[in-house]
Amino acid sequence: MFRKISTGFGALCLMMGIIVMAGSAGDCDGKCMEVANTLPEMLMLAGVGVILCISGAFFIVVGRSE
């Protein structure tokens, strides 16, 4: 039971991290730069995405090892 929960949670974290990293800039092709994220906001969101990916991979490995 724990294996399935851990693997599912890890997969969810991994997917969310990829989505957060992909959308971290928040711009729309330069046509609306006034609503785009600033550089510190973009780096913070990209960092959160990386952390989510790493923790998701960790939970997947833990779920597979038991």
mmCIF file of the N, C-alpha and C atoms, coordinates in Angstrom:
data_MODEL
# 
_entry.id   MODEL 
# 
loop_
_atom_site.group_PDB 
_atom_site.id 
_atom_site.type_symbol 
_atom_site.label_atom_id 
_atom_site.label_alt_id 
_atom_site.label_comp_id 
_atom_site.label_asym_id 
_atom_site.label_entity_id 
_atom_site.label_seq_id 
_atom_site.pdbx_PDB_ins_code 
_atom_site.Cartn_x 
_atom_site.Cartn_y 
_atom_site.Cartn_z 
_atom_site.occupancy 
_atom_site.B_iso_or_equiv 
_atom_site.pdbx_formal_charge 
_atom_site.auth_seq_id 
_atom_site.auth_comp_id 
_atom_site.auth_asym_id 
_atom_site.auth_atom_id 
_atom_site.pdbx_PDB_model_num 
ATOM 1   N N  . MET A 1 1  ? 0.822  -1.192 0.000   1.00 0.00 ? 1  MET A N  1 
ATOM 2   C CA . MET A 1 1  ? 0.000  0.000  0.000   1.00 0.00 ? 1  MET A CA 1 
ATOM 3   C C  . MET A 1 1  ? 0.870  1.261  0.000   1.00 0.00 ? 1  MET A C  1 
ATOM 4   N N  . PHE A 1 2  ? 1.899  1.273  0.853   1.00 0.00 ? 2  PHE A N  1 
ATOM 5   C CA . PHE A 1 2  ? 2.790  2.434  0.917   1.00 0.00 ? 2  PHE A CA 1 
ATOM 6   C C  . PHE A 1 2  ? 3.539  2.626  -0.390  1.00 0.00 ? 2  PHE A C  1 
ATOM 7   N N  . ARG A 1 3  ? 3.866  1.524  -1.063  1.00 0.00 ? 3  ARG A N  1 
ATOM 8   C CA . ARG A 1 3  ? 4.597  1.610  -2.329  1.00 0.00 ? 3  ARG A CA 1 
ATOM 9   C C  . ARG A 1 3  ? 3.784  2.361  -3.373  1.00 0.00 ? 3  ARG A C  1 
ATOM 10  N N  . LYS A 1 4  ? 2.496  2.057  -3.465  1.00 0.00 ? 4  LYS A N  1 
ATOM 11  C CA . LYS A 1 4  ? 1.638  2.704  -4.450  1.00 0.00 ? 4  LYS A CA 1 
ATOM 12  C C  . LYS A 1 4  ? 1.444  4.182  -4.131  1.00 0.00 ? 4  LYS A C  1 
ATOM 13  N N  . ILE A 1 5  ? 1.260  4.485  -2.862  1.00 0.00 ? 5  ILE A N  1 
ATOM 14  C CA . ILE A 1 5  ? 1.079  5.884  -2.454  1.00 0.00 ? 5  ILE A CA 1 
ATOM 15  C C  . ILE A 1 5  ? 2.346  6.675  -2.711  1.00 0.00 ? 5  ILE A C  1 
ATOM 16  N N  . SER A 1 6  ? 3.480  6.126  -2.344  1.00 0.00 ? 6  SER A N  1 
ATOM 17  C CA . SER A 1 6  ? 4.750  6.810  -2.535  1.00 0.00 ? 6  SER A CA 1 
ATOM 18  C C  . SER A 1 6  ? 5.049  7.024  -4.017  1.00 0.00 ? 6  SER A C  1 
ATOM 19  N N  . THR A 1 7  ? 4.827  6.004  -4.827  1.00 0.00 ? 7  THR A N  1 
ATOM 20  C CA . THR A 1 7  ? 5.086  6.116  -6.261  1.00 0.00 ? 7  THR A CA 1 
ATOM 21  C C  . THR A 1 7  ? 4.119  7.102  -6.908  1.00 0.00 ? 7  THR A C  1 
ATOM 22  N N  . GLY A 1 8  ? 2.860  7.059  -6.528  1.00 0.00 ? 8  GLY A N  1 
ATOM 23  C CA . GLY A 1 8  ? 1.867  7.991  -7.079  1.00 0.00 ? 8  GLY A CA 1 
ATOM 24  C C  . GLY A 1 8  ? 2.154  9.426  -6.687  1.00 0.00 ? 8  GLY A C  1 
ATOM 25  N N  . PHE A 1 9  ? 2.501  9.648  -5.418  1.00 0.00 ? 9  PHE A N  1 
ATOM 26  C CA . PHE A 1 9  ? 2.836  10.985 -4.956  1.00 0.00 ? 9  PHE A CA 1 
ATOM 27  C C  . PHE A 1 9  ? 4.100  11.493 -5.647  1.00 0.00 ? 9  PHE A C  1 
ATOM 28  N N  . GLY A 1 10 ? 5.062  10.612 -5.835  1.00 0.00 ? 10 GLY A N  1 
ATOM 29  C CA . GLY A 1 10 ? 6.291  10.999 -6.521  1.00 0.00 ? 10 GLY A CA 1 
ATOM 30  C C  . GLY A 1 10 ? 6.041  11.368 -7.970  1.00 0.00 ? 10 GLY A C  1 
ATOM 31  N N  . ALA A 1 11 ? 5.196  10.596 -8.644  1.00 0.00 ? 11 ALA A N  1 
ATOM 32  C CA . ALA A 1 11 ? 4.864  10.908 -10.036 1.00 0.00 ? 11 ALA A CA 1 
ATOM 33  C C  . ALA A 1 11 ? 4.130  12.238 -10.131 1.00 0.00 ? 11 ALA A C  1 
ATOM 34  N N  . LEU A 1 12 ? 3.234  12.494 -9.190  1.00 0.00 ? 12 LEU A N  1 
ATOM 35  C CA . LEU A 1 12 ? 2.516  13.770 -9.164  1.00 0.00 ? 12 LEU A CA 1 
ATOM 36  C C  . LEU A 1 12 ? 3.479  14.937 -8.949  1.00 0.00 ? 12 LEU A C  1 
ATOM 37  N N  . CYS A 1 13 ? 4.403  14.790 -7.994  1.00 0.00 ? 13 CYS A N  1 
ATOM 38  C CA . CYS A 1 13 ? 5.394  15.836 -7.741  1.00 0.00 ? 13 CYS A CA 1 
ATOM 39  C C  . CYS A 1 13 ? 6.287  16.057 -8.953  1.00 0.00 ? 13 CYS A C  1 
ATOM 40  N N  . LEU A 1 14 ? 6.686  15.001 -9.603  1.00 0.00 ? 14 LEU A N  1 
ATOM 41  C CA . LEU A 1 14 ? 7.542  15.106 -10.778 1.00 0.00 ? 14 LEU A CA 1 
ATOM 42  C C  . LEU A 1 14 ? 6.830  15.852 -11.909 1.00 0.00 ? 14 LEU A C  1 
ATOM 43  N N  . MET A 1 15 ? 5.585  15.505 -12.166 1.00 0.00 ? 15 MET A N  1 
ATOM 44  C CA . MET A 1 15 ? 4.829  16.188 -13.221 1.00 0.00 ? 15 MET A CA 1 
ATOM 45  C C  . MET A 1 15 ? 4.588  17.654 -12.873 1.00 0.00 ? 15 MET A C  1 
ATOM 46  N N  . MET A 1 16 ? 4.238  17.919 -11.623 1.00 0.00 ? 16 MET A N  1 
ATOM 47  C CA . MET A 1 16 ? 4.007  19.310 -11.209 1.00 0.00 ? 16 MET A CA 1 
ATOM 48  C C  . MET A 1 16 ? 5.284  20.131 -11.313 1.00 0.00 ? 16 MET A C  1 
ATOM 49  N N  . GLY A 1 17 ? 6.419  19.534 -10.968 1.00 0.00 ? 17 GLY A N  1 
ATOM 50  C CA . GLY A 1 17 ? 7.692  20.242 -11.074 1.00 0.00 ? 17 GLY A CA 1 
ATOM 51  C C  . GLY A 1 17 ? 8.018  20.613 -12.504 1.00 0.00 ? 17 GLY A C  1 
ATOM 52  N N  . ILE A 1 18 ? 7.762  19.692 -13.433 1.00 0.00 ? 18 ILE A N  1 
ATOM 53  C CA . ILE A 1 18 ? 8.016  19.980 -14.845 1.00 0.00 ? 18 ILE A CA 1 
ATOM 54  C C  . ILE A 1 18 ? 7.100  21.101 -15.331 1.00 0.00 ? 18 ILE A C  1 
ATOM 55  N N  . ILE A 1 19 ? 5.845  21.075 -14.926 1.00 0.00 ? 19 ILE A N  1 
ATOM 56  C CA . ILE A 1 19 ? 4.900  22.115 -15.324 1.00 0.00 ? 19 ILE A CA 1 
ATOM 57  C C  . ILE A 1 19 ? 5.302  23.464 -14.750 1.00 0.00 ? 19 ILE A C  1 
ATOM 58  N N  . VAL A 1 20 ? 5.716  23.493 -13.481 1.00 0.00 ? 20 VAL A N  1 
ATOM 59  C CA . VAL A 1 20 ? 6.125  24.750 -12.855 1.00 0.00 ? 20 VAL A CA 1 
ATOM 60  C C  . VAL A 1 20 ? 7.376  25.306 -13.524 1.00 0.00 ? 20 VAL A C  1 
ATOM 61  N N  . MET A 1 21 ? 8.342  24.438 -13.830 1.00 0.00 ? 21 MET A N  1 
ATOM 62  C CA . MET A 1 21 ? 9.549  24.915 -14.508 1.00 0.00 ? 21 MET A CA 1 
ATOM 63  C C  . MET A 1 21 ? 9.235  25.429 -15.906 1.00 0.00 ? 21 MET A C  1 
ATOM 64  N N  . ALA A 1 22 ? 8.336  24.771 -16.607 1.00 0.00 ? 22 ALA A N  1 
ATOM 65  C CA . ALA A 1 22 ? 8.000  25.199 -17.965 1.00 0.00 ? 22 ALA A CA 1 
ATOM 66  C C  . ALA A 1 22 ? 7.280  26.543 -17.972 1.00 0.00 ? 22 ALA A C  1 
ATOM 67  N N  . GLY A 1 23 ? 6.478  26.809 -16.973 1.00 0.00 ? 23 GLY A N  1 
ATOM 68  C CA . GLY A 1 23 ? 5.726  28.059 -16.927 1.00 0.00 ? 23 GLY A CA 1 
ATOM 69  C C  . GLY A 1 23 ? 6.328  29.113 -16.029 1.00 0.00 ? 23 GLY A C  1 
ATOM 70  N N  . SER A 1 24 ? 7.585  28.974 -15.674 1.00 0.00 ? 24 SER A N  1 
ATOM 71  C CA . SER A 1 24 ? 8.176  29.887 -14.694 1.00 0.00 ? 24 SER A CA 1 
ATOM 72  C C  . SER A 1 24 ? 8.335  31.307 -15.217 1.00 0.00 ? 24 SER A C  1 
ATOM 73  N N  . ALA A 1 25 ? 8.493  31.515 -16.506 1.00 0.00 ? 25 ALA A N  1 
ATOM 74  C CA . ALA A 1 25 ? 8.679  32.869 -17.027 1.00 0.00 ? 25 ALA A CA 1 
ATOM 75  C C  . ALA A 1 25 ? 7.370  33.640 -16.996 1.00 0.00 ? 25 ALA A C  1 
ATOM 76  N N  . GLY A 1 26 ? 6.279  33.008 -17.329 1.00 0.00 ? 26 GLY A N  1 
ATOM 77  C CA . GLY A 1 26 ? 4.971  33.647 -17.250 1.00 0.00 ? 26 GLY A CA 1 
ATOM 78  C C  . GLY A 1 26 ? 4.756  34.723 -18.297 1.00 0.00 ? 26 GLY A C  1 
ATOM 79  N N  . ASP A 1 27 ? 5.487  34.702 -19.384 1.00 0.00 ? 27 ASP A N  1 
ATOM 80  C CA . ASP A 1 27 ? 5.301  35.726 -20.411 1.00 0.00 ? 27 ASP A CA 1 
ATOM 81  C C  . ASP A 1 27 ? 4.493  35.162 -21.575 1.00 0.00 ? 27 ASP A C  1 
ATOM 82  N N  . CYS A 1 28 ? 4.179  36.023 -22.521 1.00 0.00 ? 28 CYS A N  1 
ATOM 83  C CA . CYS A 1 28 ? 3.420  35.574 -23.689 1.00 0.00 ? 28 CYS A CA 1 
ATOM 84  C C  . CYS A 1 28 ? 4.061  36.150 -24.949 1.00 0.00 ? 28 CYS A C  1 
ATOM 85  N N  . ASP A 1 29 ? 5.223  35.639 -25.287 1.00 0.00 ? 29 ASP A N  1 
ATOM 86  C CA . ASP A 1 29 ? 5.944  35.961 -26.513 1.00 0.00 ? 29 ASP A CA 1 
ATOM 87  C C  . ASP A 1 29 ? 6.302  37.443 -26.658 1.00 0.00 ? 29 ASP A C  1 
ATOM 88  N N  . GLY A 1 30 ? 6.488  38.135 -25.565 1.00 0.00 ? 30 GLY A N  1 
ATOM 89  C CA . GLY A 1 30 ? 6.930  39.528 -25.612 1.00 0.00 ? 30 GLY A CA 1 
ATOM 90  C C  . GLY A 1 30 ? 5.834  40.525 -25.901 1.00 0.00 ? 30 GLY A C  1 
ATOM 91  N N  . LYS A 1 31 ? 4.615  40.082 -26.102 1.00 0.00 ? 31 LYS A N  1 
ATOM 92  C CA . LYS A 1 31 ? 3.523  40.996 -26.426 1.00 0.00 ? 31 LYS A CA 1 
ATOM 93  C C  . LYS A 1 31 ? 2.891  41.611 -25.182 1.00 0.00 ? 31 LYS A C  1 
ATOM 94  N N  . CYS A 1 32 ? 3.159  41.036 -24.026 1.00 0.00 ? 32 CYS A N  1 
ATOM 95  C CA . CYS A 1 32 ? 2.569  41.562 -22.790 1.00 0.00 ? 32 CYS A CA 1 
ATOM 96  C C  . CYS A 1 32 ? 3.617  41.543 -21.674 1.00 0.00 ? 32 CYS A C  1 
ATOM 97  N N  . MET A 1 33 ? 4.710  42.207 -21.896 1.00 0.00 ? 33 MET A N  1 
ATOM 98  C CA . MET A 1 33 ? 5.812  42.177 -20.939 1.00 0.00 ? 33 MET A CA 1 
ATOM 99  C C  . MET A 1 33 ? 5.451  42.812 -19.600 1.00 0.00 ? 33 MET A C  1 
ATOM 100 N N  . GLU A 1 34 ? 4.404  43.627 -19.561 1.00 0.00 ? 34 GLU A N  1 
ATOM 101 C CA . GLU A 1 34 ? 4.034  44.262 -18.298 1.00 0.00 ? 34 GLU A CA 1 
ATOM 102 C C  . GLU A 1 34 ? 3.440  43.273 -17.304 1.00 0.00 ? 34 GLU A C  1 
ATOM 103 N N  . VAL A 1 35 ? 2.978  42.115 -17.766 1.00 0.00 ? 35 VAL A N  1 
ATOM 104 C CA . VAL A 1 35 ? 2.432  41.112 -16.852 1.00 0.00 ? 35 VAL A CA 1 
ATOM 105 C C  . VAL A 1 35 ? 3.367  39.919 -16.684 1.00 0.00 ? 35 VAL A C  1 
ATOM 106 N N  . ALA A 1 36 ? 4.537  39.961 -17.304 1.00 0.00 ? 36 ALA A N  1 
ATOM 107 C CA . ALA A 1 36 ? 5.492  38.856 -17.176 1.00 0.00 ? 36 ALA A CA 1 
ATOM 108 C C  . ALA A 1 36 ? 6.133  38.885 -15.788 1.00 0.00 ? 36 ALA A C  1 
ATOM 109 N N  . ASN A 1 37 ? 6.646  37.750 -15.350 1.00 0.00 ? 37 ASN A N  1 
ATOM 110 C CA . ASN A 1 37 ? 7.327  37.665 -14.063 1.00 0.00 ? 37 ASN A CA 1 
ATOM 111 C C  . ASN A 1 37 ? 8.676  38.371 -14.136 1.00 0.00 ? 37 ASN A C  1 
ATOM 112 N N  . THR A 1 38 ? 9.092  38.907 -12.984 1.00 0.00 ? 38 THR A N  1 
ATOM 113 C CA . THR A 1 38 ? 10.429 39.484 -12.909 1.00 0.00 ? 38 THR A CA 1 
ATOM 114 C C  . THR A 1 38 ? 11.444 38.347 -12.810 1.00 0.00 ? 38 THR A C  1 
ATOM 115 N N  . LEU A 1 39 ? 12.721 38.697 -12.948 1.00 0.00 ? 39 LEU A N  1 
ATOM 116 C CA . LEU A 1 39 ? 13.766 37.671 -12.906 1.00 0.00 ? 39 LEU A CA 1 
ATOM 117 C C  . LEU A 1 39 ? 13.803 36.935 -11.561 1.00 0.00 ? 39 LEU A C  1 
ATOM 118 N N  . PRO A 1 40 ? 13.736 37.631 -10.414 1.00 0.00 ? 40 PRO A N  1 
ATOM 119 C CA . PRO A 1 40 ? 13.716 36.875 -9.140  1.00 0.00 ? 40 PRO A CA 1 
ATOM 120 C C  . PRO A 1 40 ? 12.504 35.951 -9.007  1.00 0.00 ? 40 PRO A C  1 
ATOM 121 N N  . GLU A 1 41 ? 11.333 36.401 -9.485  1.00 0.00 ? 41 GLU A N  1 
ATOM 122 C CA . GLU A 1 41 ? 10.153 35.533 -9.433  1.00 0.00 ? 41 GLU A CA 1 
ATOM 123 C C  . GLU A 1 41 ? 10.344 34.299 -10.310 1.00 0.00 ? 41 GLU A C  1 
ATOM 124 N N  . MET A 1 42 ? 10.913 34.504 -11.496 1.00 0.00 ? 42 MET A N  1 
ATOM 125 C CA . MET A 1 42 ? 11.138 33.384 -12.399 1.00 0.00 ? 42 MET A CA 1 
ATOM 126 C C  . MET A 1 42 ? 12.118 32.389 -11.794 1.00 0.00 ? 42 MET A C  1 
ATOM 127 N N  . LEU A 1 43 ? 13.206 32.883 -11.198 1.00 0.00 ? 43 LEU A N  1 
ATOM 128 C CA . LEU A 1 43 ? 14.186 31.988 -10.589 1.00 0.00 ? 43 LEU A CA 1 
ATOM 129 C C  . LEU A 1 43 ? 13.600 31.242 -9.395  1.00 0.00 ? 43 LEU A C  1 
ATOM 130 N N  . MET A 1 44 ? 12.738 31.925 -8.620  1.00 0.00 ? 44 MET A N  1 
ATOM 131 C CA . MET A 1 44 ? 12.108 31.265 -7.485  1.00 0.00 ? 44 MET A CA 1 
ATOM 132 C C  . MET A 1 44 ? 11.183 30.143 -7.964  1.00 0.00 ? 44 MET A C  1 
ATOM 133 N N  . LEU A 1 45 ? 10.371 30.404 -8.985  1.00 0.00 ? 45 LEU A N  1 
ATOM 134 C CA . LEU A 1 45 ? 9.483  29.379 -9.507  1.00 0.00 ? 45 LEU A CA 1 
ATOM 135 C C  . LEU A 1 45 ? 10.262 28.224 -10.130 1.00 0.00 ? 45 LEU A C  1 
ATOM 136 N N  . ALA A 1 46 ? 11.330 28.532 -10.853 1.00 0.00 ? 46 ALA A N  1 
ATOM 137 C CA . ALA A 1 46 ? 12.152 27.466 -11.437 1.00 0.00 ? 46 ALA A CA 1 
ATOM 138 C C  . ALA A 1 46 ? 12.801 26.631 -10.333 1.00 0.00 ? 46 ALA A C  1 
ATOM 139 N N  . GLY A 1 47 ? 13.244 27.272 -9.252  1.00 0.00 ? 47 GLY A N  1 
ATOM 140 C CA . GLY A 1 47 ? 13.825 26.548 -8.122  1.00 0.00 ? 47 GLY A CA 1 
ATOM 141 C C  . GLY A 1 47 ? 12.819 25.645 -7.438  1.00 0.00 ? 47 GLY A C  1 
ATOM 142 N N  . VAL A 1 48 ? 11.601 26.131 -7.277  1.00 0.00 ? 48 VAL A N  1 
ATOM 143 C CA . VAL A 1 48 ? 10.541 25.301 -6.694  1.00 0.00 ? 48 VAL A CA 1 
ATOM 144 C C  . VAL A 1 48 ? 10.263 24.108 -7.598  1.00 0.00 ? 48 VAL A C  1 
ATOM 145 N N  . GLY A 1 49 ? 10.276 24.325 -8.909  1.00 0.00 ? 49 GLY A N  1 
ATOM 146 C CA . GLY A 1 49 ? 10.074 23.221 -9.846  1.00 0.00 ? 49 GLY A CA 1 
ATOM 147 C C  . GLY A 1 49 ? 11.162 22.177 -9.759  1.00 0.00 ? 49 GLY A C  1 
ATOM 148 N N  . VAL A 1 50 ? 12.408 22.629 -9.625  1.00 0.00 ? 50 VAL A N  1 
ATOM 149 C CA . VAL A 1 50 ? 13.528 21.690 -9.488  1.00 0.00 ? 50 VAL A CA 1 
ATOM 150 C C  . VAL A 1 50 ? 13.392 20.893 -8.190  1.00 0.00 ? 50 VAL A C  1 
ATOM 151 N N  . ILE A 1 51 ? 13.031 21.560 -7.114  1.00 0.00 ? 51 ILE A N  1 
ATOM 152 C CA . ILE A 1 51 ? 12.854 20.877 -5.834  1.00 0.00 ? 51 ILE A CA 1 
ATOM 153 C C  . ILE A 1 51 ? 11.728 19.854 -5.917  1.00 0.00 ? 51 ILE A C  1 
ATOM 154 N N  . LEU A 1 52 ? 10.630 20.223 -6.595  1.00 0.00 ? 52 LEU A N  1 
ATOM 155 C CA . LEU A 1 52 ? 9.537  19.268 -6.768  1.00 0.00 ? 52 LEU A CA 1 
ATOM 156 C C  . LEU A 1 52 ? 9.979  18.059 -7.585  1.00 0.00 ? 52 LEU A C  1 
ATOM 157 N N  . CYS A 1 53 ? 10.755 18.280 -8.634  1.00 0.00 ? 53 CYS A N  1 
ATOM 158 C CA . CYS A 1 53 ? 11.241 17.160 -9.451  1.00 0.00 ? 53 CYS A CA 1 
ATOM 159 C C  . CYS A 1 53 ? 12.159 16.249 -8.654  1.00 0.00 ? 53 CYS A C  1 
ATOM 160 N N  . ILE A 1 54 ? 13.048 16.824 -7.884  1.00 0.00 ? 54 ILE A N  1 
ATOM 161 C CA . ILE A 1 54 ? 13.970 16.019 -7.088  1.00 0.00 ? 54 ILE A CA 1 
ATOM 162 C C  . ILE A 1 54 ? 13.224 15.227 -6.020  1.00 0.00 ? 54 ILE A C  1 
ATOM 163 N N  . SER A 1 55 ? 12.282 15.875 -5.342  1.00 0.00 ? 55 SER A N  1 
ATOM 164 C CA . SER A 1 55 ? 11.536 15.151 -4.312  1.00 0.00 ? 55 SER A CA 1 
ATOM 165 C C  . SER A 1 55 ? 10.634 14.092 -4.934  1.00 0.00 ? 55 SER A C  1 
ATOM 166 N N  . GLY A 1 56 ? 10.073 14.371 -6.110  1.00 0.00 ? 56 GLY A N  1 
ATOM 167 C CA . GLY A 1 56 ? 9.263  13.368 -6.792  1.00 0.00 ? 56 GLY A CA 1 
ATOM 168 C C  . GLY A 1 56 ? 10.083 12.150 -7.175  1.00 0.00 ? 56 GLY A C  1 
ATOM 169 N N  . ALA A 1 57 ? 11.287 12.395 -7.691  1.00 0.00 ? 57 ALA A N  1 
ATOM 170 C CA . ALA A 1 57 ? 12.168 11.272 -8.039  1.00 0.00 ? 57 ALA A CA 1 
ATOM 171 C C  . ALA A 1 57 ? 12.538 10.479 -6.787  1.00 0.00 ? 57 ALA A C  1 
ATOM 172 N N  . PHE A 1 58 ? 12.763 11.163 -5.684  1.00 0.00 ? 58 PHE A N  1 
ATOM 173 C CA . PHE A 1 58 ? 13.086 10.481 -4.431  1.00 0.00 ? 58 PHE A CA 1 
ATOM 174 C C  . PHE A 1 58 ? 11.933 9.583  -3.990  1.00 0.00 ? 58 PHE A C  1 
ATOM 175 N N  . PHE A 1 59 ? 10.704 10.095 -4.036  1.00 0.00 ? 59 PHE A N  1 
ATOM 176 C CA . PHE A 1 59 ? 9.558  9.289  -3.619  1.00 0.00 ? 59 PHE A CA 1 
ATOM 177 C C  . PHE A 1 59 ? 9.336  8.103  -4.550  1.00 0.00 ? 59 PHE A C  1 
ATOM 178 N N  . ILE A 1 60 ? 9.605  8.278  -5.838  1.00 0.00 ? 60 ILE A N  1 
ATOM 179 C CA . ILE A 1 60 ? 9.471  7.155  -6.767  1.00 0.00 ? 60 ILE A CA 1 
ATOM 180 C C  . ILE A 1 60 ? 10.495 6.081  -6.443  1.00 0.00 ? 60 ILE A C  1 
ATOM 181 N N  . VAL A 1 61 ? 11.743 6.490  -6.167  1.00 0.00 ? 61 VAL A N  1 
ATOM 182 C CA . VAL A 1 61 ? 12.786 5.527  -5.820  1.00 0.00 ? 61 VAL A CA 1 
ATOM 183 C C  . VAL A 1 61 ? 12.449 4.812  -4.526  1.00 0.00 ? 61 VAL A C  1 
ATOM 184 N N  . VAL A 1 62 ? 11.948 5.544  -3.528  1.00 0.00 ? 62 VAL A N  1 
ATOM 185 C CA . VAL A 1 62 ? 11.576 4.924  -2.262  1.00 0.00 ? 62 VAL A CA 1 
ATOM 186 C C  . VAL A 1 62 ? 10.417 3.946  -2.468  1.00 0.00 ? 62 VAL A C  1 
ATOM 187 N N  . GLY A 1 63 ? 9.451  4.322  -3.289  1.00 0.00 ? 63 GLY A N  1 
ATOM 188 C CA . GLY A 1 63 ? 8.326  3.440  -3.560  1.00 0.00 ? 63 GLY A CA 1 
ATOM 189 C C  . GLY A 1 63 ? 8.731  2.171  -4.292  1.00 0.00 ? 63 GLY A C  1 
ATOM 190 N N  . ARG A 1 64 ? 9.727  2.263  -5.125  1.00 0.00 ? 64 ARG A N  1 
ATOM 191 C CA . ARG A 1 64 ? 10.183 1.092  -5.887  1.00 0.00 ? 64 ARG A CA 1 
ATOM 192 C C  . ARG A 1 64 ? 11.098 0.185  -5.068  1.00 0.00 ? 64 ARG A C  1 
ATOM 193 N N  . SER A 1 65 ? 11.754 0.731  -4.040  1.00 0.00 ? 65 SER A N  1 
ATOM 194 C CA . SER A 1 65 ? 12.760 -0.047 -3.315  1.00 0.00 ? 65 SER A CA 1 
ATOM 195 C C  . SER A 1 65 ? 12.154 -0.993 -2.275  1.00 0.00 ? 65 SER A C  1 
ATOM 196 N N  . GLU A 1 66 ? 10.988 -0.668 -1.761  1.00 0.00 ? 66 GLU A N  1 
ATOM 197 C CA . GLU A 1 66 ? 10.433 -1.522 -0.698  1.00 0.00 ? 66 GLU A CA 1 
ATOM 198 C C  . GLU A 1 66 ? 9.713  -2.719 -1.236  1.00 0.00 ? 66 GLU A C  1 
# 
